[in-house]
């Protein structure tokens, strides 16, 4: 008497498909979803026209991250609006000594770390975010409700 072979073949097919899907994620995604990224938020005064999701975040011209979200936060009580810009910093692009980058944000802000909008392209009018140390500027923190650490901004 012969046994039906349908269920073992289907089971093997499903396992094979799952293995291929996981392998595809690693190959096509380059392992990006396994990398640690640092999310930060910035609040710019005025318009952010020309800043798009995917715009580069640079430190002294070196790309260290990208803009991941731009939103409007409106307060219906006092009719004010703020525009939180969330960025993703890739720690692999920054070599550090003396501790984890994640734990250094308050110290970096104290030393003058600030963000400003800069023109990325005169032709398209697209903006990027430039980080640098500007120790002679006061840290203006909006202090909005967010799960990300805030980087102070300066006028562009």
Residue pairs with C-beta under 8 A, 6 or more apart in sequence:
25 33
35 90
35 92
36 91
37 65
37 88
37 89
37 90
37 91
38 65
38 88
38 89
38 91
38 101
38 102
39 68
39 86
39 87
39 88
39 89
39 147
39 148
40 86
40 87
40 89
40 105
40 148
40 149
40 150
40 151
41 84
41 85
41 86
41 87
41 144
41 146
41 148
41 149
41 150
41 151
42 84
42 85
42 87
42 115
42 129
42 150
42 151
42 152
42 153
43 82
43 83
43 84
43 85
43 142
43 144
43 150
43 153
44 83
44 85
44 115
44 117
44 153
44 156
45 153
45 155
46 155
48 70
48 83
48 85
48 117
48 127
49 125
49 127
50 117
50 119
50 120
50 124
50 125
50 126
50 127
51 67
51 70
51 85
51 117
51 126
51 127
51 128
51 129
52 67
52 70
52 126
52 127
53 67
53 68
53 69
53 70
54 66
54 67
55 66
55 67
55 120
55 126
55 127
55 128
55 129
56 63
56 65
56 66
56 67
56 120
56 128
56 129
57 63
57 64
57 65
57 66
57 67
57 87
57 88
57 89
57 128
57 129
57 131
58 64
58 128
58 129
58 130
58 131
59 94
59 130
59 131
59 132
60 130
60 131
60 132
62 93
63 93
64 89
64 90
64 93
64 94
64 131
65 87
65 88
65 89
65 90
65 93
66 87
66 88
67 85
67 86
67 87
67 129
68 86
68 87
68 88
69 84
69 85
69 86
70 83
70 84
70 85
70 86
71 83
71 84
71 86
72 81
72 82
72 83
73 81
73 82
73 83
73 84
73 144
74 80
74 81
75 81
75 82
82 142
82 144
84 144
84 146
85 129
86 146
86 148
87 129
89 101
91 101
91 102
94 101
96 104
105 113
105 149
105 151
109 139
109 151
109 152
110 139
111 133
111 135
112 133
112 134
112 135
112 136
112 137
113 131
113 132
113 133
113 151
113 152
114 131
114 132
114 133
114 134
114 137
114 139
114 151
114 152
114 153
114 154
115 129
115 130
115 131
115 151
115 152
115 153
115 154
116 129
116 130
116 132
116 153
116 154
116 155
116 156
117 127
117 128
117 129
117 130
117 156
118 127
118 128
118 129
118 130
118 156
119 125
119 126
119 127
119 128
120 126
120 127
120 128
131 151
134 154
137 154
139 152
140 152
140 153
140 154
141 150
141 152
142 150
143 150
144 150
